[in-house]
């Protein structure tokens, strides 16, 4: 997943991805709510920093590139959104419901860290653990290589469903 069109020299940007990438609607089941919140947060930030050239350029790009952004921007909604729940749809792991909190980095003005967590024991927690297993470093030993040659163990029904979903065409 990338956040925004892959243009050389341009940093990834969630708002750009949300409004200019046609695949964003697949990631966010609540796309309309996410879009409205994103615009309201940008409106709030532009009020705090009206002369921020990069922010003004982003708003101009989104306004000209997305009629949906332009309509929401014209609504003048302002919101500071620091906690809540976001829902995502991952092609392999399925639907995720994650709680988030924002942390403003005092030592780096203008930077915000978003943390996402899943309720322990939830389907979302299991899906995140499954996705994390893909990112685990691979350091194989001779014993692990031998184990890899053995027949694969049967997975739980949820893992089998994910494997089946991977094999089915979109």
Buried (B, 14 or more C-beta within 10 A) or exposed (E): EEBBEEEEEEEEBBBBBBBBBEEBBBBBBBBEEBBBBBBBBBBBBBEEBEEBEEBEEBBEBBBEBBEBBBEBBEEEBBBEEEEEEBBBBBEEBBEBBBBBEBEEEEEEEEEEEEEBEBEEEEBBBBBBEBEEEEEEEEEEEEEEEEEEEEEEEEEEEBEEEBEEEEEEEE
